[in-house]
Amino acid sequence: MSMRNHSLPGRHITNCQMRLYMSFRQTETPTVAAAKAGLSTASAYRIEQDPRLPSQKKAPRGRRRRDPLVAVWDSEVVPLLKSKPGLRPVAIFDEVRRRYPEIGVGVRRTLERHIRSWRALNGAARDVIFRQEHPPGRLELSDFTDMGDHRISIAGVPIDHRLYHFRWEHAHVVLGGESFVALAEEFSKRRAPLQHRSDSPSAAFRNLDTQTQQDQTRRYEALCAHYRMEPTRNNRGLAHENGSIESAHGHLKRAIEDALFLRGSRDFDTLEAYRRFVDEVVGRRNARNRRRLDLERPVLQTLPTHRTTDYEETIVTVTSTSGFTLKKVFYSVPSRLIGHRLRVRLYDDRLECFLGATALITLRRGRPHSSGKHGHVIDYRHVIHSLRRQTDGSAQSGLS
């Protein structure tokens, strides 16, 4: 029940007036304190008998209409909440309506409010996320993100690719799948923070056997050591720990999608043209975040004098077919190399072939087919002379 102010008929005493009265009352009589607070003497004596604030005397408002879920709440909804703690409210609503078709669709929001209140009082404990502050230059996040939904093509040929995305902010087009080579190559292009965080298991090591995973892990730790970074990873299964980079993936990919719509085409003449397009999108985003980036740059570590190995190296033998097979892709080379052993450096987008210490040839990197069949990177100039001889020989045999 609210308290009327007899000095001002029709006006109720407010919490502010009552607090003011209680303040004056510490040194004044009730009559004087009431006058200073704008209250009547009768109101002052009522306050002396009941010092609660007006807001504390209001009775809680009851329901204005009958609860539409009263018939099913205890018998149907609560047992579902207890037996299936992770069940979504919309699923509970659909199940209740299936059992009781007479319940209208308009009570869904009422059910959701009831469930929210019940879980606040009776639900299980939830994971707590402890907010952290990241001072400039301390931590860098990076991860691969798939670009298959954007339907990019080069000269009319769809490309299977990903972006290797650094949180502050850089993105590089990576052909094929996730790879340690792509990770190592990008590390060499920017000054390093104190820590680098990747997903767990690291995106570069997925789908590998145990021995290969261990080898790649050692290579990753050596890579971070070379750049004086502490390698860290997210805990398995805790997606929110990588939320800073996953959220950034979404923002960047939406910006690229918008730019593709404005461009009017998803086809690019060359891979370099597409990479320039991505760099321009990233550059515009960096321009908006220039102030934060300016805080990062001065405190980053300088790059080492020498780059670490950002490629895989292997030895191959050129067969009589004037080529070799590497990672399920056949590459052609000049026929004069048949029988020789070549040292091949495997990068994300190219192969560099050496005979001893002599650089011989650079080949475009190919990818196996998604069906599992071998891919091919053939330069007709490597075999055209043999084809001519065979064609000429066949022609002469026919004439004779």
N, C-alpha and C positions, 0 to 999 in steps of 0.2 A: 504494500500500500504506500503510495506517495504521500509526502507531507506538504500541506498547503502553507503558503506564506501569508499570514494574516495582515502583514504590513502592505502587501500588494495583492489585493483580491484577484483570484483567478490564476495566479502564478504559483508554480510549485517551487519549493526550495531545491536548489541544485547542489551537486557535490562540492562545487567551488565555494558557494556561499557557506556551506556547513563547515568546510575546512577553514575558511576565513574566520568564522565564529569561534571555532575551537582554538585557533591561534590567539585571538584576542582574549579568549576566556582564561588563558594562562595567567594574565595580569589584571583582568577586569572582572567586574561582577556580571552575572548573566544579562542584566538589563542593559548595561553599557556595551558589552560585547555584541549583543543582538542589534543595538542601534548602529554600531559601526559596521556590522555585516549586512545591514539592510533587512533585518528580521524583526518580527514582533516579539514582545516579551513572552507571549503564550508559546510561540514556537521555540523560544530559547529554553523554557522549562520542559517542553516535550523532548528536546534534544538532551537535556540533563538526565532524563529518565531512560532514554534509548539513544546512545551515541552512534548507532550504525548510520552509514551513509545512505542517502535515498536509493541509490542504485542497488544497495545490498538488501533492501527491503522488498524489492520487486519480486513477485512470485514468478517462477519460470513459466513461459507460455506453453500451454499444452497443444495437442494436435487439434487442428481445425476440422479434420475429416477423418473418417475411419481408415486405419491402416489397410491397404488393399492386399498386403502379404501376410496378414495375421493368421490365415488358415494354413499357410504352407511354410512359414518361416521356421518354426521349431521342428516340424515333422520332416521337412524335405531339405531346406536350404542349409541349416546348421549341420546336419549329418554330412552333407557334401563338403562343406567347408572344413570339417574336422578330418574327414577321410582323404580328401584330395586338396591339400593346402595350396598347390600351385594352380588350381583350376581358375580360369578367367571368369569374371562376372558374366560376360556375354554367353559363355558356354553353360553356366548355371541357369541363366535366364532361358536359354533355348530348351534345356532339359525340363525345367519347371513348366514351361508352356506346353511341351510335348505331353507331360503327365496331366496337366490341368489346362486344357484348351480354352476354358472360359476366362482365364486371366488375360487381360488386354495387353497389347504391345506398349501402351502408354506408361506402364509401371516399371519399365526397364531402368530408368534413371533412379527411381525410388529404390529398386533392388540394389543398384550399384552403391547408393549412399549407405544403405543398411549394411552391405558387405564391408565397405570401407570402415565404418564405425566398429563393426564386430571384430575385424582383423586388428584394429588399433587397440582393442581391449583384450582380445583372446588369441590373436595370431602369433605365429612363431617369430623369433628374433630374426632380423634381416641383416644382410651384410652392410657394414658401415664403411664409407669411403672417406678416408682422411685426406683433406685437401693439402696440397704441397705447394710451396713457392719454388719457382725455378729461376734462380738468378741468371743473368745473361752469361753465356759462354760455358755453362756447366754441363748441360744435357742436350743431346741431339737425338731426335727420333727419325727413323726411316723404315720404309716397308715397300713391298711390291703391291701394286693394285692392278687388277685385270681390266683391260680396255675392250674386251670382246663385244660388249653391248653397243659400242659406238660405231661399229661397222666401217672401220677405216680401210681404205684400199690404196695401193700404190700402182699407178698406171693400170687401173682396172682390176688388179689382183688383190683380194682381201689378205690382210696380214694378221698373223697371230702375234700379239705383242702385249706388253705390260708397261706401266710406268714405274720406275724406281723413284720414289718420292721422298724427299727430305722435308721435314716439317718447316724449316726456315729457309727460304722456300726455294726448292729446286726440283725439277722433274726431268728424267731422261727416258727416252723411248728405248725399251729393251725388247729385242726380238725373241720370239719363242717364250720359254718359261723362265722361272726365277733361277738365278745362277750366282755363284760366288764371284765369277769373273766380272759380272756387271756391278756387283757391290764393290769389289776392289777398285775397279776403274773409276767409279764415281768418287770414292774416298780421296783419290789423288787430285781432285779438281778444286778443293776448298780447304780453308783453314779449319783446324779440328777443335772441337770442344774437349772438355775433360772426360765426358762419358758419352757412350753411344748405346742406345737401346734399340733392340730389335724384337720381333715376335718370338714366341717359344712354342714349338721348335722353330728355329730361325727359318725364315721364308726361303733362304738360299739352300737349305739342306733337306727339303721335303722329298718324300718318295725315294729315299736312298737307303741302301742296306746299312746295317749297323757299322761295319768296318769303314765304309765310305763316309758315313755321318761323323764318326770319330775323327777321321782325317780332315774333313772339312771344318770341324770344330776347332782343331788345332790350327788350321790355316787362318780361321777367323780371329782367333785369339792372337796369333802372331801379327796379323794385319793391324789390329787395334794397338798392339804394343809398338809397332813401327810408328804409328801416328800419335803415340803417347796418350791413348784413350783407354779408359776402363770399360770393357764390354759388359753390358747388363742385358738381361732378358726379362720379359714378362712371365709371370707364373702361369703354368698351363691351365687353360680353361677359364681364366679370369679376363674376359674380353674388355672390361672397363679399364683395365690397366693400360691398354693400348688405345684408349679412346681419343687421345690427343691427335694421333696420326690417322686413325680411322675416320674421324670427323673431318680432318683436313682433306683426306682422299675424296670424300663426298663433295666438299666445296669446290675443289679443283676440277673434278670430273664434270660437275654441273657448269662451271665456267667454260670448260672446253666444249661441252655440248652446246651452250649458248653461242659460242664463237663459230661452231660448225653450222648452226642454223643461219647465222648472219652471212657466213661465207657462201652458203647455197650449195655446197658440194662436200662430200666426204672422201673424194678421190684426190690424190696428190700425184704430181708428176714423178717425184723421187722421194726416197726416204729422208734425204736431207731437207727437202721442202716441208715435209710433215714435222720433222724435228724443229725446224725454225718456227713453224706455226705454234707448237707447244711452248717453245721458249718465249714467244711473244705474249701468249696468254699468261704464263708465269710472271713475265716481266711487268705486265700491267697490275697483277695482284701485288707484286713486291713494291710497286710505286705507292700503293695505298698503305703498305705496312712499313714504309721507309723509316719511320721514327723508331720502331722496335728493332729493325735490322741494324740501324745505326748504333743502337745500344749493344748489339751482339758483336759486331765486327772487331772493335778495339780489344776485346778481352779473349778472343779466340787465339789458339796456339798457332804459331807459324808452321808451315809445312816443312818436313824434313828435307835435307839437301837432295836426297835421292828418292825416287819413287820405289815403292815395293812392287813385287811381281803382281801384275793385274791381269795375268793370262794363265791358261793351262798349257803346259808344254808336253809333247809326246813325240815318239819316233814312229815313222811309218815307212813302209817299203812300196815303191812304185811298181806296180805289176805290169804284165805284158799288155794289159788293156790301156796303158798310158794313164794310169790314175791310181788312187788309193781310197780306201773306205775309212771314215772316221766318224764315230758316234752316229752310225746308221745313215751316213750320207756319203755318196760316191763323188769324188772330185777328180776332174781331169787335169793333167799337167802336160807340158811338152814331152814328146815321146823320147827325146834324148835322155830323159831322166829314168827311163825304164831300168829297173834293177838297182837303182840307188836308194839309199836310206836317207830320208829327209827329216830334219828336226822342224816340227810344226808348232807354232805358237797360236793357241786358239783364243780369240777374243769374242766378244758378244756378237759382233757384226762382220768379222773377217778372220781369215787365216793367213799368217805370215810364214812362208816356207824358207828354210835355210838348208844349204848343203855345206856341212861344217859350220864355219862362221860367216859364210857368204850368203847374203840375202838374195833369193832367187825370184820369188813371185808372191804376190798378194792375191788371195782368192776371196770372193764373196762367201760368207758363211751360209750354208744351207741348213734346212731342218727336215727331219723325217716327217712322213705323212701322219696325220692324226690316226689313220687306220693301222699304223705300225709298219707300213711298208717303207723301204729305204727311199731317201731323197736323192736328188742328183743335181750337181752343179757342173755343167758341161760347157766348155768353150770349144766351138767347132774348129777353131784355128789349130787346136792341139792335135786333131785327128784328120783334118781335111786332106792332107797330102797322102795319107794311107788310103783314104776313100777314093781319091783320084786314081791312084795306082791300081786299086782293085777294079774300079770302073773301066779304066783303060784296058786292063788285062782281060776283063770279061768281053769287052767290045772286040778286041783282037781275036780272041778265041772264037767268037761268033762269026767273024769274017773268014777265018780260016776254015 
